[in-house]
Structures are given as structure tokens and as C-alpha cells.
Amino acid sequence: VQLVESGGGLVQAGGSLRLSCVASEFTSGYGSIGWFRQAPGKEREGIACIAIGRGTPHPYYRESVKGRFTISVDNAKKTVFLEMNSLQPEDTARYSCAAGACGGYLDQIVVIRGDYWGQGTQVTVSS
């Protein structure tokens, strides 16, 4: 499966961006697509994930983005979105989507894994 992200850019603190992740296919080989980010000098972290190919997917989030970021999926378009609001300079990172697996409790990510990766898109938030 191939994944292509878009929607990154430069935004001022408090602003919003909407990232898109288009998959070449939604298959039974993986159950979820997640968004990850990696800032310079920091480890990559999974921030949001959602099941794909199902009727009522449940989203899961990392604590640091809950209430500000919203992940959604359009199964017909094989696209996963990440709506990011109230962006802060600490959100600056390269954002990538990955197909794999994820699970959580309530709306909190418990496990997230990426098996197939996109190339990423840069998000820069200025203060």
C-alpha cells in the first residue's frame, strides 16, 4: 500500500491546518491508519489513529493533542484526515501517516503501530 500526505505548511500559533493521507488501497492487511510526528531531536510519536474500512470507526488520540486534533476517515475516498486546531510552536514537526494497527481505551491511544509509511509533510508553527 502507498500513502501520500498533504496539507502541511507554515501557520501562526493558534491557527489551523488540515492534513490528508490518501491510501492506494484499504485492505484487510491492516486495520488502521495513524498519524505520527517527529520533531527535530525527538523520537517519533503516534498522535492519532482510526480504524479504516468499517462503518463507525473509533478515533484514539495522544493526550497532548486531545481536544485540538480530530482524525477522521472517508472510506470511499481511501483518505484519512487530521484536522489540527489551536496549533502551538511545540506542534512543529514532520507529520506522517502510516497503515498498521492501533487500539485504545476510551479515546486514549494504548497501542499504535505503523507498517506502511507515507513520505510525510512538514508542519511549522510560528510564535
Order of alpha helices (4+ residues) and beta strands (2+ residues): beta-beta-beta-beta-beta-beta-beta-beta-beta-beta-beta
